[in-house]
Amino acid sequence: MAEQALVDGDADLGALDLPVAGLAPQVTSAAEVPGPPADAGVDPTVGATSPAASDPPAAAATQPPTSAPVGSPGLAEQLLGPSVNQHPERRPTAPVPTESEAAAAEDAAMTALYRDLYRPRNNPGRLHIIARAQYSLGSSFDGNLSGRTGGAAVDVGQSFNFIGYALTLRAEGGSIDFGPNALTQITGLLGGGPTLGLGRLGMIRNGYLDFRVGYDVFFAPARQRALDYTYARVPAYVPHGPRANLNMGLLISPRGKPRMLHGLGLGIGYQVLVGSFRGDLPPSQFLSIGIQYWGS
């Protein structure tokens, strides 16, 4: 009886199927998975997903992406413009110029543009004007004459591609003392003379640099100072001598094809008075500087 009781006890323990500590129960089949009772009112098809709907087709997953046609611009090229790393079929046949070569080509093109504008092939004669307001300082070579004058000078003439001519008119007033004890004084210089210049050759890009030479003859009124510092009028002198001028400045309207170009700048002049046609006047030299208007 005792043995039969032990056997029955073992059978009851096996029927309980208690889990061993540390081990989870194993599910061997889908039938053993617990589910909701049949009478719970839940539709078993709700929430179920079809394998065909959830997984992409194998052919679509393995299909390679369609490549863009050769030579079509990419996204970076569409946003930033064409790239220098182009397809070999689109590369230029001529070598790409360096930065120095491109700068030299641009400079040559600008030089040709201004050359055709300033010195056209038909070489027309054009009106040319220079008006100067200047100040002069002078002295004789032997030290017996010194003085200063100030006034205006105007050159009116015609300019060609490589030469120009003009008539210079000059009017200045001041004080030039000479003679024994510096008692004789010239109070002004009125006159002028012919002038030759570089013409339109002196026009350079946006400016001008014009060198001119000429010869002037002046009418110079004079007076004599007495010991009591009174002045008496004496016959006028007629000094004469060569002149050289350097005119430089910037053009105001260098672009396009205007009827006349205008410029503003400075003028530096040097003149020698070799003597006078009437009376004794020592040889002297004068240095002048002033501002000027230039038009051609």
Secondary structure, DSSP 8 states (H G I E B T S, - for coil): -HHHHHHHHHHHHHHH----TT------SGGGS----GGG---TTTT---HHHHS--HHHHH-------TT---HHHHHH---SS--GGGS-SS----HHHHHHHHHHHHHHHHHHHHS-TT---EEEEEEEEEEEEEEETTSSEEEEEEEEEEEEEEE-SS-EEEEEEEEEEEEEEESGGG-EEEEEEEEEEEEEE-GGGGEETTEEEEEEEEEEEEEEEEEEE-TTS-EEEEEEE-EEEEEEEEEEEEES--SS--SS-EEEEEEEEEEEE-EESSS----EEEEEEEEEEEE-
